[in-house]
Amino acid sequence: MTEPPERKDFARPWESDDKDDTEGRVVPLPGLGDSPEDQDEQPLPGIDVDDGSDDLDWLATDDDSDLDLSVDYTAATTQEYIGLAEEIRRAEEEEWQQQAVAAHVPGVDTGLVGFEDVSGRHIGTEEDYEALEQAATSDLAMRIGSGVVIFGLFLGCLLLGGPWFATFVVLVMVVSLGELYATMRSAGHKPLALFGLLAMIAMGIGAYRSGVGQIGIWAAVASAITILFVSIAPRRNPLADASVTVLGLGWVGLLAFAIPIAKGPAPLETILFIVITTAINDTGAFFVGRSFGRTKMAPNLSPNKSWEGFVGGLLLSAIAASVMVSFPAWERFGLMNGLILAGVVSVVSPLGDIAESMVKRSIGVKDMGSVPVSLTHLNLPLKQRVDVLVVRRHSTQKNQ
């Protein structure tokens, strides 16, 4: 057997294991700057001759083997890289600029990638946006329509007086309490709605027949029955259920004070004076606060309310009260009482909105209204003006 030709271990320049070359020696590629005749005679860099190497023992064959282990074959892998360094150098010297790249995405005819393809979120079409606008418009129309209807019923029943107005107030109390309890149920609470609704009816009838004292009596009776029931009947959260039930009795039940006010002297003028000054106060506070509001009144509960809006509402309601007392219907109030009423309205009216915001944030809801004809859709929601009516009633009795 003849000896196989000499085998040379080939290593690329970056695979060299020369530990002493710490400065990164650059090895030129074969053939650069040499004539074709000299390329075959030039030794390849990085090729070490190792006659006694056993690394390629598996290549040893007999005399009939046609495996070419010549130097040209070993260097063939580097032939295609001849001139690469020069191309890279020229490319680095050229000026470049960023260009947009459009990628073809299966299912997208234009080849452009949309936001929904990356995030997975659905981006609405133009038809979807039109549907949302129509829904918002219809909701606003429903709010305005329901407000006009309820306010018309309010004025009509107030003019008729007697049992008509008392019935209207009781109906408002029942609907408002139903809204509140429905909202509480959506938040996971289970108020005793039957006890609360029956208590609203009893408080309204008692206030009409026997006066203010019946309001507190029936509220106390309903609260005691509620606590007794949750103590006996097994419930998962008896304390929370009893608390939200009593909250509805104390909050919405205050509207029953409107019935004794309507039975007092000049009921129409008194209630209209309260409603008008409250509306002007809210309107002034809204526009002044939106234009000049900087200092938040209750940032954790109602971020949109500002002290600038509060002052604006106070000034406008005071001006309105000063003008109203000049009319014959409200001359009996006098200027001083009218200004006092404007101050009381300006202080107490925002408390109703803040109290509602506190309840909504506590239970994690955005809208307290849950029925189509909602009192919270009114510009003058009676449920939020109960505190004003209560304070005004005591002021009227004192002035008499």
Backbone torsions as a table, in degrees:
resi	resn	phi	psi	omega
1	MET	NA	131.2	179.4
2	THR	-81.7	156.9	178.9
3	GLU	-74.0	136.3	177.2
4	PRO	-68.4	155.7	178.9
5	PRO	-60.4	158.3	-179.1
6	GLU	-61.3	137.7	179.7
7	ARG	-109.4	138.8	-178.1
8	LYS	-119.0	134.8	176.1
9	ASP	-78.2	127.4	-178.2
10	PHE	-102.7	132.7	176.6
11	ALA	-136.8	131.7	178.1
12	ARG	-71.5	159.7	-175.2
13	PRO	-56.5	-37.8	-177.7
14	TRP	-78.7	-7.3	178.4
15	GLU	-99.9	7.5	-178.7
16	SER	-66.8	137.9	-178.3
17	ASP	-101.8	29.6	178.7
18	ASP	-74.9	104.2	-174.3
19	LYS	-74.3	-22.0	-174.9
20	ASP	-82.2	-16.7	-176.6
21	ASP	-84.9	83.8	-176.5
22	THR	-86.5	-9.7	-178.1
23	GLU	-95.4	7.3	177.0
24	GLY	69.1	65.5	-179.4
25	ARG	-60.9	134.2	179.5
26	VAL	-94.9	123.3	-179.7
27	VAL	-105.0	120.3	-179.4
28	PRO	-68.5	149.6	177.1
29	LEU	-72.4	148.3	-177.7
30	PRO	-64.8	139.9	174.1
31	GLY	96.8	-14.7	-178.0
32	LEU	-74.2	120.1	177.7
33	GLY	83.3	2.3	-179.8
34	ASP	-112.1	155.5	176.1
35	SER	-76.5	157.8	180.0
36	PRO	-58.2	-30.3	-179.2
37	GLU	-70.5	-33.9	-177.3
38	ASP	-81.1	-14.6	-176.3
39	GLN	-65.2	-37.4	-178.0
40	ASP	-72.6	-25.4	-177.3
41	GLU	-90.5	-14.6	-177.2
42	GLN	-80.8	129.3	178.3
43	PRO	-68.3	141.9	-179.1
44	LEU	-77.0	134.8	178.4
45	PRO	-69.0	144.2	176.4
46	GLY	83.9	0.2	-179.5
47	ILE	-98.1	119.7	179.3
48	ASP	-107.3	135.2	178.2
49	VAL	-88.5	124.5	-178.5
50	ASP	-132.9	92.7	-175.3
51	ASP	-66.7	-32.6	-176.4
52	GLY	-98.6	17.6	-177.4
53	SER	-71.3	142.0	176.9
54	ASP	-108.2	8.3	-175.6
55	ASP	-66.3	-27.3	-176.9
56	LEU	-117.1	33.4	179.1
57	ASP	-61.7	-29.0	-178.2
58	TRP	-68.0	-13.1	179.3
59	LEU	-87.3	-8.9	-178.2
60	ALA	-66.6	126.5	-178.4
61	THR	-130.6	-179.8	179.3
62	ASP	-83.7	-173.5	-175.8
63	ASP	-65.5	-23.8	-176.0
64	ASP	-82.9	-0.3	-176.9
65	SER	-68.7	137.1	178.1
66	ASP	-104.0	17.2	-179.8
67	LEU	-71.8	126.1	-177.5
68	ASP	-94.0	112.9	178.5
69	LEU	-111.6	30.9	-178.8
70	SER	-72.7	169.6	179.2
71	VAL	-64.8	-37.0	178.9
72	ASP	-62.4	-40.0	179.3
73	TYR	-66.4	-41.1	-179.2
74	THR	-66.0	-34.6	-178.4
75	ALA	-87.5	0.7	-176.1
76	ALA	-63.9	-29.7	-177.8
77	THR	-67.8	-17.8	179.7
78	THR	-100.1	-5.8	-177.5
79	GLN	-63.6	-36.6	-176.7
80	GLU	-72.5	-15.3	-179.1
81	TYR	-92.6	1.4	179.4
82	ILE	-63.8	127.6	-179.2
83	GLY	88.3	-1.4	-178.6
84	LEU	-68.0	-40.7	-179.5
85	ALA	-61.4	-39.6	179.1
86	GLU	-66.1	-38.2	177.6
87	GLU	-64.8	-41.2	179.2
88	ILE	-64.6	-41.1	-179.9
89	ARG	-63.2	-44.0	179.0
90	ARG	-65.3	-37.0	179.2
91	ALA	-65.9	-35.6	179.4
92	GLU	-69.8	-27.7	-179.5
93	GLU	-81.2	-19.2	-178.4
94	GLU	-77.1	150.5	175.5
95	GLU	-78.1	145.7	-178.9
96	TRP	-135.5	158.4	178.2
97	GLN	-144.6	152.3	-178.3
98	GLN	-72.8	143.2	178.3
99	GLN	-134.9	147.7	178.4
100	ALA	-74.0	143.5	180.0
101	VAL	-120.1	126.0	177.1
102	ALA	-103.1	125.8	-179.0
103	ALA	-106.2	142.1	177.9
104	HIS	-82.2	123.8	179.2
105	VAL	-113.5	129.2	178.4
106	PRO	-57.6	131.0	179.2
107	GLY	92.3	-10.1	178.7
108	VAL	-112.7	109.6	-173.2
109	ASP	-66.1	-35.2	-175.2
110	THR	-77.5	-16.9	-176.8
111	GLY	81.8	-0.2	179.1
112	LEU	-94.0	139.6	-177.9
113	VAL	-90.4	121.7	178.6
114	GLY	-86.5	166.3	179.9
115	PHE	-62.8	-35.2	-179.6
116	GLU	-68.4	-24.6	177.7
117	ASP	-70.8	-27.1	-178.3
118	VAL	-91.0	-46.0	-174.6
119	SER	-89.1	-19.7	-176.4
120	GLY	83.3	-2.3	-179.8
121	ARG	-87.8	144.6	-179.4
122	HIS	-84.7	126.0	176.3
123	ILE	-95.4	122.8	-175.7
124	GLY	-65.3	150.5	176.7
125	THR	-84.4	178.4	178.8
126	GLU	-63.4	-34.7	177.7
127	GLU	-65.1	-36.6	178.7
128	ASP	-64.6	-43.0	179.1
129	TYR	-65.6	-38.1	177.1
130	GLU	-64.2	-38.3	178.1
131	ALA	-64.7	-39.4	178.1
132	LEU	-65.6	-41.2	178.6
133	GLU	-64.1	-41.0	178.4
134	GLN	-65.2	-38.5	178.6
135	ALA	-65.1	-41.6	178.3
136	ALA	-64.7	-39.6	178.7
137	THR	-65.2	-42.7	179.4
138	SER	-66.5	-36.6	178.0
139	ASP	-65.6	-41.5	177.4
140	LEU	-64.0	-40.9	177.9
141	ALA	-63.1	-39.2	178.6
142	MET	-65.3	-40.1	179.1
143	ARG	-63.9	-45.6	-179.7
144	ILE	-65.2	-43.5	179.9
145	GLY	-62.9	-45.3	179.2
146	SER	-65.3	-35.7	178.1
147	GLY	-64.9	-42.0	179.3
148	VAL	-64.3	-42.6	-179.2
149	VAL	-63.6	-47.8	-177.3
150	ILE	-66.9	-40.3	179.4
151	PHE	-67.0	-35.5	174.8
152	GLY	-63.9	-42.9	175.9
153	LEU	-62.6	-38.6	179.3
154	PHE	-61.3	-48.4	-179.9
155	LEU	-65.8	-41.5	179.8
156	GLY	-62.5	-46.6	179.6
157	CYS	-67.2	-33.0	178.2
158	LEU	-67.7	-38.0	177.1
159	LEU	-67.6	-38.7	178.6
160	LEU	-71.0	-35.5	177.2
161	GLY	66.6	-171.1	176.5
162	GLY	60.3	-136.9	-176.5
163	PRO	-66.7	-23.7	179.5
164	TRP	-63.6	-49.0	-179.7
165	PHE	-68.8	-37.3	177.9
166	ALA	-62.8	-40.9	177.6
167	THR	-64.0	-41.2	178.8
168	PHE	-62.3	-43.5	-179.6
169	VAL	-64.2	-42.2	178.7
170	VAL	-62.9	-41.5	178.1
171	LEU	-62.1	-42.3	177.8
172	VAL	-62.4	-41.0	179.5
173	MET	-63.5	-43.1	-179.2
174	VAL	-64.6	-45.5	-179.5
175	VAL	-65.0	-42.1	-179.4
176	SER	-64.6	-43.4	179.0
177	LEU	-66.3	-36.8	175.8
178	GLY	-61.8	-40.2	175.9
179	GLU	-61.2	-46.6	-178.0
180	LEU	-62.4	-46.4	-179.5
181	TYR	-67.0	-36.4	177.1
182	ALA	-64.4	-38.9	176.9
183	THR	-65.8	-39.9	177.6
184	MET	-63.3	-39.0	178.3
185	ARG	-65.6	-37.5	177.7
186	SER	-65.4	-23.1	178.1
187	ALA	-90.3	2.0	176.5
188	GLY	102.8	-3.5	178.5
189	HIS	-87.9	161.6	-179.3
190	LYS	-131.4	78.5	178.4
191	PRO	-70.4	156.5	177.0
192	LEU	-84.5	85.2	-172.1
193	ALA	-64.5	-37.6	-177.5
194	LEU	-61.7	-45.6	179.0
195	PHE	-62.4	-41.8	-178.7
196	GLY	-66.2	-44.0	-178.9
197	LEU	-66.5	-41.7	176.7
198	LEU	-63.4	-36.1	178.6
199	ALA	-66.4	-37.1	177.9
200	MET	-60.5	-44.3	-180.0
201	ILE	-64.5	-43.1	-179.4
202	ALA	-65.5	-39.7	179.4
203	MET	-65.7	-40.1	178.9
204	GLY	-67.0	-46.4	179.7
205	ILE	-65.0	-41.7	179.3
206	GLY	-63.4	-39.5	179.0
207	ALA	-66.5	-34.4	-179.7
208	TYR	-74.9	-37.3	-174.6
209	ARG	-87.7	-38.4	-171.1
210	SER	-123.7	-3.9	176.2
211	GLY	104.1	-169.5	-172.1
212	VAL	-64.9	-34.1	-175.5
213	GLY	-57.2	-31.7	-177.9
214	GLN	-67.2	-24.5	179.8
215	ILE	-64.0	-49.8	179.7
216	GLY	-67.1	-36.6	-178.5
217	ILE	-63.7	-50.2	-178.2
218	TRP	-68.5	-32.2	175.5
219	ALA	-65.3	-41.2	178.4
220	ALA	-67.3	-40.9	179.2
221	VAL	-62.8	-46.2	-179.6
222	ALA	-64.2	-37.3	178.4
223	SER	-66.2	-41.9	179.3
224	ALA	-64.6	-42.1	178.5
225	ILE	-64.0	-39.1	179.0
226	THR	-62.5	-46.6	-179.7
227	ILE	-64.4	-40.2	178.7
228	LEU	-64.4	-40.0	-177.9
229	PHE	-66.5	-46.0	-179.3
230	VAL	-70.2	-19.2	176.4
231	SER	-77.2	-28.9	-177.4
232	ILE	-93.9	-50.0	-176.7
233	ALA	-75.6	134.9	179.2
234	PRO	-71.5	124.8	177.6
235	ARG	-138.7	154.1	-177.6
236	ARG	-69.9	-44.5	-179.2
237	ASN	-127.3	74.5	-176.1
238	PRO	-63.7	-37.2	-178.6
239	LEU	-66.3	-44.8	179.8
240	ALA	-65.6	-41.0	-179.9
241	ASP	-64.3	-42.8	178.4
242	ALA	-66.8	-36.9	-177.5
243	SER	-65.6	-46.8	-179.0
244	VAL	-68.7	-29.5	176.9
245	THR	-66.9	-47.2	179.8
246	VAL	-68.1	-32.7	176.1
247	LEU	-58.9	-43.8	177.9
248	GLY	-63.6	-38.7	178.7
249	LEU	-63.1	-44.3	-176.6
250	GLY	-76.6	-32.4	-176.3
251	TRP	-81.9	-60.4	-177.4
252	VAL	-73.0	-31.9	-177.7
253	GLY	-62.8	-20.4	178.6
254	LEU	-64.2	-19.7	179.3
255	LEU	-64.9	-18.5	178.3
256	ALA	-62.4	-19.7	178.0
257	PHE	-66.6	-16.2	177.4
258	ALA	-67.1	-25.6	-178.7
259	ILE	-68.5	-48.6	175.9
260	PRO	-63.2	-32.6	177.7
261	ILE	-63.0	-40.8	-179.8
262	ALA	-68.1	-20.5	178.5
263	LYS	-90.8	-5.5	-179.1
264	GLY	-82.8	-172.1	179.0
265	PRO	-70.9	139.5	180.0
266	ALA	48.1	57.9	-176.6
267	PRO	-65.6	-39.6	-178.0
268	LEU	-62.7	-47.2	-179.1
269	GLU	-65.2	-40.1	-177.9
270	THR	-64.3	-49.4	-176.8
271	ILE	-68.5	-39.9	178.4
272	LEU	-65.1	-37.2	177.1
273	PHE	-60.5	-43.9	179.3
274	ILE	-64.4	-45.9	-176.4
275	VAL	-65.1	-43.6	-177.1
276	ILE	-67.1	-46.4	179.5
277	THR	-64.4	-35.0	177.5
278	THR	-66.3	-42.8	179.2
279	ALA	-62.9	-43.6	179.5
280	ILE	-65.9	-38.2	177.7
281	ASN	-62.2	-45.3	179.2
282	ASP	-63.9	-43.1	-179.0
283	THR	-64.8	-45.8	178.6
284	GLY	-64.0	-42.2	179.0
285	ALA	-63.2	-36.0	-178.7
286	PHE	-66.9	-52.2	-175.0
287	PHE	-71.9	-40.3	178.4
288	VAL	-67.1	-41.8	178.9
289	GLY	-65.0	-37.5	179.4
290	ARG	-70.0	-31.7	-177.4
291	SER	-87.4	-38.2	-173.2
292	PHE	-124.8	1.2	-175.7
293	GLY	-65.0	123.4	177.0
294	ARG	-128.4	-40.9	-176.4
295	THR	-94.3	118.3	-177.1
296	LYS	-75.3	137.9	178.8
297	MET	-79.6	-48.1	178.7
298	ALA	-141.2	79.2	-173.0
299	PRO	-62.6	-28.9	-179.0
300	ASN	-80.7	-19.7	-177.0
301	LEU	-109.9	-48.7	-177.7
302	SER	-137.4	86.0	-175.1
303	PRO	-62.5	-21.2	-176.6
304	ASN	-81.4	-12.6	-179.5
305	LYS	-89.4	133.5	-178.4
306	SER	-129.7	160.3	177.7
307	TRP	-69.7	-30.1	175.8
308	GLU	-63.8	-41.4	175.5
309	GLY	-64.9	-36.5	177.4
310	PHE	-61.8	-45.2	179.4
311	VAL	-65.5	-40.7	177.8
312	GLY	-62.2	-42.6	176.8
313	GLY	-64.8	-38.0	178.3
314	LEU	-63.0	-44.8	-178.9
315	LEU	-66.2	-44.3	-178.8
316	LEU	-66.7	-39.7	178.3
317	SER	-67.7	-34.4	176.6
318	ALA	-66.4	-41.8	176.9
319	ILE	-63.1	-42.9	179.6
320	ALA	-63.3	-41.9	178.8
321	ALA	-64.2	-38.8	179.2
322	SER	-64.2	-36.2	178.5
323	VAL	-74.2	-40.4	-175.7
324	MET	-66.6	-36.7	-178.3
325	VAL	-69.4	-9.6	176.3
326	SER	-82.1	-12.4	177.3
327	PHE	-84.5	149.8	-177.2
328	PRO	-58.3	-33.4	-177.0
329	ALA	-64.8	-26.2	-175.7
330	TRP	-121.6	16.5	178.5
331	GLU	-63.7	-29.6	-177.8
332	ARG	-64.4	-22.6	179.6
333	PHE	-72.4	-38.6	-175.8
334	GLY	81.1	159.4	-177.0
335	LEU	-65.8	-43.2	-177.5
336	MET	-63.9	-47.1	178.7
337	ASN	-63.8	-35.4	177.7
338	GLY	-64.5	-41.4	177.8
339	LEU	-68.0	-37.4	176.7
340	ILE	-62.5	-42.8	178.5
341	LEU	-62.2	-41.5	178.5
342	ALA	-61.7	-39.7	177.2
343	GLY	-66.0	-41.7	178.8
344	VAL	-63.3	-43.3	179.2
345	VAL	-61.7	-43.4	-177.3
346	SER	-66.2	-30.4	-179.7
347	VAL	-83.9	-42.4	-172.3
348	VAL	-84.7	-34.7	-175.8
349	SER	-59.2	-45.3	177.8
350	PRO	-63.8	-24.1	180.0
351	LEU	-64.4	-32.6	177.2
352	GLY	-64.8	-41.8	178.2
353	ASP	-67.3	-41.2	179.9
354	ILE	-66.8	-38.4	177.8
355	ALA	-63.0	-41.9	177.7
356	GLU	-65.4	-40.0	177.2
357	SER	-62.8	-37.7	178.5
358	MET	-63.7	-42.5	178.9
359	VAL	-66.0	-43.9	-179.1
360	LYS	-62.7	-41.7	179.2
361	ARG	-70.4	-32.0	-179.5
362	SER	-67.6	-35.6	-178.2
363	ILE	-101.4	-1.9	173.6
364	GLY	74.8	39.4	176.4
365	VAL	-122.7	161.1	-177.9
366	LYS	-105.0	-29.4	-176.4
367	ASP	-131.2	128.1	179.4
368	MET	-81.2	-17.6	-179.2
369	GLY	-74.7	136.6	-179.2
370	SER	-134.5	-0.3	178.3
371	VAL	-124.3	157.3	-176.7
372	PRO	-56.5	-47.3	179.0
373	VAL	-94.5	89.4	-173.1
374	SER	-103.6	136.9	178.2
375	LEU	-68.0	-25.0	178.5
376	THR	-73.6	-7.0	176.9
377	HIS	-84.7	-9.1	-178.8
378	LEU	-78.6	151.1	170.4
379	ASN	-71.1	-24.2	177.4
380	LEU	-120.6	66.0	-177.4
381	PRO	-65.3	119.6	-176.9
382	LEU	-61.4	-31.7	-178.1
383	LYS	-63.7	-29.8	-179.7
384	GLN	-91.6	-5.0	-179.1
385	ARG	-108.9	10.0	-178.5
386	VAL	-61.2	-42.5	-178.2
387	ASP	-61.0	-37.2	179.1
388	VAL	-66.1	-43.0	-179.7
389	LEU	-63.1	-39.8	-178.9
390	VAL	-64.9	-48.2	-179.5
391	VAL	-63.9	-39.9	-178.1
392	ARG	-67.6	-32.9	-179.4
393	ARG	-64.4	-44.1	179.1
394	HIS	-65.9	-35.0	178.0
395	SER	-66.8	-39.3	179.8
396	THR	-65.6	-44.8	179.7
397	GLN	-62.6	-37.5	-179.5
398	LYS	-67.5	-39.3	-179.6
399	ASN	-70.3	-26.0	178.8
400	GLN	-76.4	NA	NA
